Amino acid sequence: MEASRDSYFAQNRAATASYYLADPDNPFQQSGRGCGQERWDETRRVFADLVDRPGSYLDVGCANGLLLQSLAEWVTDHRLDLFGVDFVAGLVALASERLPDAVIWEANAWDWDPPQRFTHVRTNLEYVPEADWPELVRRHARWVEPGGRLVVAHYPDRFESPVDVVRVIAEAGLQAAGAVPVDRNRVAWWDSR
C-alpha cells in the first residue's frame, strides 16, 4: 500500500500544481475552483458558518490561501489566527504572499506532524486514497485542541457520487456532531471534548 500511496501523492501533487498554477490571474483556480466569486462563496462560506469560537484555524490543503483570506473577511464575530499547510511549493508561496500574517507550511499533511494543536482544522478526504480516509480523519482529529472542531469535506469530481462524510468519520471511530450538503459537496464535523 505504501508504494501506491506514494504514487497517489506524486500524481496528486503534479496534477494540483498543473491545474492550480496554470492561470496566474485566477485566484479561484489557484485555490481549486475556477468558477469565480459567486460559486466560491456558495461552496466555501459553510466553513465560516462552522467557526464557533475564537482561536486558531488550520486549513489543510490551503492552496493559495484564498479560503483563509475569505474566512478572515467572513468571520467577524471571532478572532482567528490563521494557519495553512500545502504540499505544492508554488501554492505555499502564493498563500504566504496573500497572507503575510498567517503561518503557512509546505508539507504533505498525511505524514506531517504540526508543531501545535488548533481550535479549528479543515481537511478534505480526497487528499488521500479512499482506503485511507478513516486514517486521515483520525490523524487530523489529533491536531484539534480540546473543545475544538475538525471539519471534513469531500468535493466529488463531476463523475463521482457524493460521499457520506459522516460515515467516514464513524469509520474513524468518531461521532460527527453535524453535517451539511453544499451542492454536490459534503461537509461534516467532529467536536473534540
N, C-alpha and C positions, 0 to 999 in steps of 0.2 A: 504493500500500500504506500510506503514512503516514496518509492520511485514515481508512482502515478500521481501522488500528491505534489511532489516536486515539479513534475511535468505540468500539472494543472496550474500551479503558481507561476511557472515560467510563461506558459501560454497566456494566462490571465494578465500578467504584468505587461507583456508585449502588446496584447490587444487593447488594454486600457491606455497605455501610452500612445499607441497609434491613433485611437479614436479621440480620446480626451484632448490630446495636444495638437490635433490636426488643424484647428482653426484658432489662431491666437487672439482673434477678436470676438470669440463667442464664449463668455464665461459660463453659460449654461452647459454647453457641450464639454467644457473643461471640468465640469462637475458631474458629467454623466447624462445630462438631459439637454439635448439641443433644441428643445421646442419653445423656448422663450419664457418671459417673465410670468405670464398668466398660468401656464402649465406648471412652471416651477412652484408658484405659490399654491396651486391646487394639490400638488403631491408632496410638498415639504412642510407646509405650515403645521401639519399634525405634530411634528417634532417640537415645535414651540408650545403647542397646547399641552404636551406631556411634561413640560418643565413645571414641577410642582413646588419648588423651593429654591432659594439661592444656593450657590455653591459652584462646583467645578463641572464642566461639561466636556467629555471626550467624544469626538466624532471619529469613529474608526472608519478608515477609508475616506478621509476628508477631502481628497482630490485637491481642487484649487482653493478650498476654504470658503466657498460660497455659502454652504449651509451654515457654517459657524458665523459668517458675517450676517446672514439672514436672521439667525437666532438672536444676535446682538440687537438687531433692529426690532424684531417681533416680540421678544420677551422684555416687557417694560416693567413688570412688577417684581422681578427677581434679578439680582446682580449675578452674573455668570463670569467665571474665569474660564477662558476658552483654551482647549487643547485639541490637537488633532494628530493622527498618525496615518501615513500612507506609504505604499511600497514603490511608488514611482517618483524618482528624484525630481523630475521636471515639475510634477504637481506639488511636491513639498515646497519647492522654490516659489511657485506661484502663491501657495497658501501663506507662506511666510511673508511674502511681499504684500499680499492683500491684508494680512492681519499681523502687523508688527508687534502687537502686544500679546498675541497668543503664543503658546508653545506648540510647535509642530515637529514631530519626529518622523524620520524616514526609517521604516521597519515593516516587516511582514507581521501583521497582527496575530497570525497563527502561533508563532513561537516567540513573540516579543514578551518581555517582562517589564511592564511600566514601572517607573520609579515611585509611583504613589497610587492610591485609590481615588475614585472620583464619585461625585454626587450623582452624576448622570453619565451613562455610557450608551452610545448609539452605535449599532452594528448592523450588518446585512448578512443573511445566510449565504448568498451567492459568492461570498469571498472564499469559500472552501467547497470541496466536492460534497455532494448531498450526504454521503455516508458519514461525513464529519460534522454535520450540522449540530447534533446534540453536544458534541465535544466543544465546538465553538461557543455555544451558549454557556456551557459550564465554565470554560476558560474566561470568558468575558464577564460572567457573573462574579468571579473572584476579584475583578477590578473595581467593583462597586463598593463604596463605603457603606457602613451600617446606616440604614434609613434612606439609602439612595435607590436609584432606578436604572435598570437595564432595559433599553428599548431595542427590540429586534425587528428588523424589516426584511421583506423579500419583494424584489421588483422583478416579476417574471418577464422574460423575453416575450415578444408578441406571439410566439409559437408555444409557449409554456402555459400550463394551467396555474392559477393562483395556489399558493402553498398555505396549509393550515399551520401558521406560526405558533399558535397556542399548543398544538400537538407536539411540535418540535421542542418547545420549552418544557413540556411534560416529559418527553423522552430524555431530556437532560436532567430529570429528577427535580424540577422546579415547578411551581404553580404560577401560571400567568395571573396577573392582577387585572388585566383587561386586554381588549383587542379592538381594532377598528379596521374596516376595509377602506382603502383610499384608492378609488377607481379599481384597477386590477391588482394593485399593490396590497400587501398585507402588513400590518404593524401590530405587534403585541408587546406587552411589557411585564416585567417581573420586579417587584419591590423587595429590596433587602430589608431584613429586620435587624 
